[in-house]
């Protein structure tokens, strides 16, 4: 029998039901239930070896010391994430991957990518896992983390979708989505402009001599448009309001939108780093920019409901 989602973070009538058992601190602070945002956040903290912040946000009062179990129902999967601190470092063939790849799998699952595509990406990493459930594990230091994706039965099939002519859409037979926005941010952070152009440049609409990547995707309650291009470095660049946003901040904003967090939490991600965006803009439309090295990244957000 599957554990109930309410075991980690109970919810009632859209609000946290504080009297229904032990609730993780982040749920109480942000008045929401656990979702894919938290799975991705924990894995990000794992990459930074920031165990202390993981326990601070997600360790409940009734949990065993340094042991976290979380459960989230996605459209076609039931996801489990288990984090545990061991007494010593453990070496095992069970640990078949790393936090970054686990983040990618979660983002593909929550973007409703085809199951065969997800399994193909897993097997390309040399990972031997079953088809259902899909089990991924890794260890950093003496902390181990397990991700389990259980397919819903009966497993719904994705209807054929219209996709464009970028390399990634042709290879994976799907339109661009939240996963690709996140992937572009990562590649931008790694200064891999060549990879961005290779994957996402539409050959039919690319200007000669001045390539520009344009991506559009529905993210939660927002229509998001991303523009990426190279810019000259021999002239002064004026960053428009609300300022030069970091890739991390833009990523956090997108993830909160994707899991339909409240506008106040989206706004908090921006104001906490000194970006002057108003509540009215969050609830209607706004832009974020990132200038780094010789590249310009611009995202436009328009709330549609």
C-alpha positions, 0 to 999 in steps of 0.5 A, a space after each residue: 500500500 502506498 503511503 499517503 501524501 498527507 503523512 509528510 505535509 497534510 493539506 485541507 481545503 487548500 491550506 495546511 492542516 496543522 492539527 493533522 500530524 507533524 508538518 515540515 517547517 517549510 510547509 508551515 512557513 509558506 502555507 503550502 503542501 510538499 510538491 516537486 519544487 521541494 524534490 528539486 530543491 533538496 537535490 540542489 542542496 545535495 549538490 552543494 553538500 548543504 545538509 544543514 539546510 535540508 534538515 532545517 527545511 524538511 525535518 519534521 518533529 516526529 521524524 527520526 533524526 536526519 531522515 526524511 520521506 516525501 511523497 508527491 502525486 504527479 500526473 502519471 506517477 507517484 513520486 517518493 524521495 527519501 533522504 537519510 544520514 548514515 553513521 558512516 560512508 557507504 559504498 554500494 552499486 545501488 548508488 547509480 547516479 547523481 543529484 543533477 540527473 535526478 533533478 532532470 528526471 523529476 523535471 521530465 516527469 512533472 513536464 509529462 514527457 513520454 515514459 519511453 523517452 525518460 527511460 531512454 535518457 536513464 539507460 543512456 547513463 548506464 543505469 540499470 533500473 526497472 521500468 516500474 517502479 523507476 529507482 534512482 539512488 545516490 550518496 554524497 558523503 554519508 547522506 544517501 538519497 532515493 528517488 522512486 517513481 511509480 507509474 500510475 495504473 492504468 498508465 495514460 498515454 500522451 496524445 500526439 502533439 505538434 512540435 517545432 523544428 529545433 533539434 531537441 523537438 525533432 529528436 525527442 518528438 515533443 514541443 518545448 516546455 518548462 524542462 527546456 527553459 530550465 535546461 537553457 538556464 543551466 547551459 547559460 550558467 555554464 557559459 555553453 552558448 554553443 549548446 543552447 544554439 545547437 539544441 534550440 535555434 530554429 533554422 527557419 527563423 534564425 537571423 543570418 549572422 545574429 542567431 537568436 533562440 526564442 522559446 515559449 512555454 506554458 508554466 503553471 498559470 503563466 505564458 513564458 517567452 525566453 530569448 537568448 542571444 549573444 551581444 557585443 562586449 565593446 559598448 556599454 550595456 544598460 540593464 533595464 529594470 528590475 535589474 540583472 537577475 541571477 540564473 538561480 533566481 530566475 530558476 526559482 521563479 520558474 519552479 515556483 510558477 510551475 508548481 503553482 505557488 502563490 504569487 507572494 512566494 514568487 515575489 519573495 524570490 525577487 525582492 529578497 535579492 533586491 529586484 524591484 518587482 511589484 505585486 501587481 506585476 507578478 499578478 499580470 506581467 513582468 520581465 527578467 534579464 540576465 547579462 553575463 559575459 557576451 550573452 543576453 537572456 530575457 524572459 517575459 512572464 504573462 499571467 493568464 489566469 
